[in-house]
Amino acid sequence: MPDQTHIQVTAPVEKRVDAIQAAFEERGMKPGEFIEEFKHLAEEQWVPQNGARVVAKAWTDPAFKERLFANGRDAVAELGLTMPAHHRHLVVLENTPTIHNVICCTLCSCTAFSIIGLPPDWYKDLEYRARVVRQSRTVLKEMGLDLPPEMEIRVWDTTADTRYMVLPVRPTGTEGWSEEKLASLVSKDSMIGVARL
């Protein structure tokens, strides 16, 4: 009796991806360029703009700001922004003329990524994660933020279910500005706390 066993071998994922990419390129499409452009837009523009909208709303709407401090997760949901289920808490930290907040994740590189964007490479670096807790003033100065000695620095370390976001001090001379214009001032670094506006 002949052997009826038929073994079908599936190509590894890398080869399948290469085949799909080749098929696109044969048709004049450039998926690699699209993926890189989309990744840049998502990581560097779209998502940090979510946080910038939150900051601008807090600067212009005192009631929203109170709700943001009371329950950040629920407050950002009012703006149509969602967070993963495991980000059970969003704690918003207010910078003032005398207090400066900075966030880190000493275990890995967690951020409220759906609000402020994916963490920059330096945020993931072991040196930043270890030193910002012990030498916050020095680390911030090395990153270009030289705070006066009388300013109190508070460092906040993410946990498994809690994410942080810094609410920067609203720049002077912006009274009467629209939320959209105010949001254009806000950077990811200011929401992490390594920059002041």
PyMOL commands that set and color helices and strands:
alter all, ss='L'
color gray80, all
select helices_A, chain A and resi 13-26+31-60+62-70+72-77+113-116+121-124+126-134+136-142+179-183+188-192
alter helices_A, ss='H'
color red, helices_A
select strands_A, chain A and resi 89-94+99-104+152-157+162-167
alter strands_A, ss='S'
color yellow, strands_A
deselect
rebuild
show_as cartoon
